Amino acid sequence: MDGKVCMITGANSGIGRATTQGLANLGATVVMVCRSRERGKEALDEIRQKSGNEDIYLLVADLASQAAIRSLVEDFRKEHSTLHVLINNAGIIPRKRMLTVEGLETQFAVNHLAPFLLTNLLVDVLKDSAPARVVTVASDMHRGATIDFDDLQAAQSYRPLRVYSRTKLANVLFTYELARKLEGTKVTANCLHPGVVATKLLANAMGLPSPLKSTTKLIGSGPEKGAKTSIYLATSPEVEGISGKYFVRQKPVESSEISYDESLAGRLWKRSAELTGLSEM
Ligand SMILES: NC(=O)c1ccc[n+]([C@@H]2O[C@H](COP(=O)([O-])OP(=O)(O)OC[C@H]3O[C@@H](n4cnc5c(N)ncnc54)[C@H](OP(=O)(O)O)[C@@H]3O)[C@@H](O)[C@H]2O)c1
């Protein structure tokens, strides 16, 4: 991955941190996007030290804020003129409904609208750097979910895991629609399920204090195993030119039936563009 520039969100913890370490070990230039400078710096120092790769950088942005995502992209463009891999990894499952500074439900904003906006704002750099890849960390939790356009902000009913499943279905629908829009550009878009991985997110979803303290035994696999499919999709020559697929354990598998509904994907794209103030790609 020498000479390749990668950006990854949620890079300081769990699957994102292990993915960053893997990319750093392979010699990539990695831009870590983290919401806390302190947590980001701690991860960056360890990743540089373990990999011996100095080309690891930190950009701080709270992905719940669209203004912060726009500044993040400006900051990135000041330092870098190419981007070969964008990994939309950051995700949350807040136990209570919260609103962002823009007045949107936070889980939907961070898990779906943030990757949507970030990718759209960077798509010209990705195209100019092609071949390039967009990798979005979805989840098998998308199965069974639907998109409720009458309550996208979960104002009528907020059940954390139900909202999570919807945002993960949105990740899959977004990836397939993006792949269709990017046909012929040499920029690919794929998404994945990382497995059940012992991270802060999982512990929080289960109401446990932290992944390691959760029980005497770790629940789920370790983050290194959880990062394998992200690293595979970001780096492997085997997936060069492959786009619009959902991967589990480094293999393309069928996602839920509804995730292939092109009119649903188109409608979600349009609504997401409205909610983020973007004109359509
Ligand atoms: N763990 C699993 O079993 C599992 C299964 C399927 C899919 N996934 C997906 O895997 C991805 C990574 O999650 P994980 O399990 O590795 O969880 P994690 O350890 O909690 O990591 C989540 C990362 O996202 C960052 N983040 C959260 N909110 C943010 C915001 N507003 N702005 C910027 N960064 C933010 C976190 O930053 P802080 O450290 O500052 O909180 C952290 O770095 C998620 O998309 C999740 O849906 C996980």
The ligand as an SDF file (V2000), in Angstrom:
LIG
                    3D

 48 52  0  0  0  0  0  0  0  0999 V2000
  -18.7200   -4.6820   17.1910 N   0  0  0  0  0  0  0  0  0  0  0  0
  -19.5310   -5.4160   16.4550 C   0  0  0  0  0  0  0  0  0  0  0  0
  -19.8730   -6.5680   16.8160 O   0  0  0  0  0  0  0  0  0  0  0  0
  -20.0360   -4.8950   15.1400 C   0  0  0  0  0  0  0  0  0  0  0  0
  -20.8600   -5.7310   14.3560 C   0  0  0  0  0  0  0  0  0  0  0  0
  -21.3340   -5.2590   13.1480 C   0  0  0  0  0  0  0  0  0  0  0  0
  -20.9720   -3.9860   12.7080 C   0  0  0  0  0  0  0  0  0  0  0  0
  -20.1880   -3.1840   13.4880 N   0  0  0  0  0  0  0  0  0  0  0  0
  -19.8390   -1.8450   12.9840 C   0  0  0  0  0  0  0  0  0  0  0  0
  -18.4490   -1.6400   13.1030 O   0  0  0  0  0  0  0  0  0  0  0  0
  -18.1780   -0.2320   13.1280 C   0  0  0  0  0  0  0  0  0  0  0  0
  -17.1220    0.0640   14.1850 C   0  0  0  0  0  0  0  0  0  0  0  0
  -17.6770   -0.1720   15.4600 O   0  0  0  0  0  0  0  0  0  0  0  0
  -16.8800   -0.8850   16.6500 P   0  0  0  0  0  0  0  0  0  0  0  0
  -17.6310   -2.1090   16.9900 O   0  0  0  0  0  0  0  0  0  0  0  0
  -15.4340   -0.9510   16.3420 O   0  0  0  0  0  0  0  0  0  0  0  0
  -17.1880    0.1620   17.8350 O   0  0  0  0  0  0  0  0  0  0  0  0
  -16.2900    1.1450   18.7210 P   0  0  0  0  0  0  0  0  0  0  0  0
  -15.1080    0.4610   19.2830 O   0  0  0  0  0  0  0  0  0  0  0  0
  -17.2710    1.7620   19.6500 O   0  0  0  0  0  0  0  0  0  0  0  0
  -15.7780    2.1990   17.6500 O   0  0  0  0  0  0  0  0  0  0  0  0
  -16.6080    3.1760   17.1000 C   0  0  0  0  0  0  0  0  0  0  0  0
  -15.7360    4.3240   16.6300 C   0  0  0  0  0  0  0  0  0  0  0  0
  -16.5980    5.3450   16.0870 O   0  0  0  0  0  0  0  0  0  0  0  0
  -16.2320    6.5780   16.6780 C   0  0  0  0  0  0  0  0  0  0  0  0
  -17.3520    7.5140   16.7180 N   0  0  0  0  0  0  0  0  0  0  0  0
  -18.5450    7.3420   17.3220 C   0  0  0  0  0  0  0  0  0  0  0  0
  -19.2850    8.4500   17.2040 N   0  0  0  0  0  0  0  0  0  0  0  0
  -18.5500    9.3390   16.5030 C   0  0  0  0  0  0  0  0  0  0  0  0
  -18.7530   10.6700   16.0820 C   0  0  0  0  0  0  0  0  0  0  0  0
  -19.8840   11.3360   16.3750 N   0  0  0  0  0  0  0  0  0  0  0  0
  -17.7770   11.2790   15.3820 N   0  0  0  0  0  0  0  0  0  0  0  0
  -16.6230   10.6450   15.1070 C   0  0  0  0  0  0  0  0  0  0  0  0
  -16.3560    9.3920   15.4870 N   0  0  0  0  0  0  0  0  0  0  0  0
  -17.3070    8.7470   16.1820 C   0  0  0  0  0  0  0  0  0  0  0  0
  -15.7980    6.2080   18.0900 C   0  0  0  0  0  0  0  0  0  0  0  0
  -15.0890    7.2710   18.6990 O   0  0  0  0  0  0  0  0  0  0  0  0
  -14.9240    7.3630   20.3100 P   0  0  0  0  0  0  0  0  0  0  0  0
  -13.8550    6.3860   20.6880 O   0  0  0  0  0  0  0  0  0  0  0  0
  -14.5560    8.7740   20.5040 O   0  0  0  0  0  0  0  0  0  0  0  0
  -16.2500    6.9970   20.9130 O   0  0  0  0  0  0  0  0  0  0  0  0
  -14.9560    4.9860   17.7830 C   0  0  0  0  0  0  0  0  0  0  0  0
  -13.6870    5.3740   17.3150 O   0  0  0  0  0  0  0  0  0  0  0  0
  -19.5280    0.4480   13.3420 C   0  0  0  0  0  0  0  0  0  0  0  0
  -19.9720    1.0030   12.1240 O   0  0  0  0  0  0  0  0  0  0  0  0
  -20.4500   -0.6890   13.7540 C   0  0  0  0  0  0  0  0  0  0  0  0
  -21.7810   -0.4690   13.3890 O   0  0  0  0  0  0  0  0  0  0  0  0
  -19.7200   -3.6190   14.6990 C   0  0  0  0  0  0  0  0  0  0  0  0
  1  2  1  0
  2  3  2  0
  2  4  1  0
  4  5  1  0
  4 48  2  0
  5  6  2  0
  6  7  1  0
  7  8  2  0
  8  9  1  0
  8 48  1  0
  9 10  1  0
  9 46  1  0
 10 11  1  0
 11 12  1  0
 11 44  1  0
 12 13  1  0
 13 14  1  0
 14 15  2  0
 14 16  1  0
 14 17  1  0
 17 18  1  0
 18 19  2  0
 18 20  1  0
 18 21  1  0
 21 22  1  0
 22 23  1  0
 23 24  1  0
 23 42  1  0
 24 25  1  0
 25 26  1  0
 25 36  1  0
 26 27  1  0
 26 35  1  0
 27 28  2  0
 28 29  1  0
 29 30  1  0
 29 35  2  0
 30 31  1  0
 30 32  2  0
 32 33  1  0
 33 34  2  0
 34 35  1  0
 36 37  1  0
 36 42  1  0
 37 38  1  0
 38 39  2  0
 38 40  1  0
 38 41  1  0
 42 43  1  0
 44 45  1  0
 44 46  1  0
 46 47  1  0
M  CHG  2   8   1  16  -1
M  END
$$$$
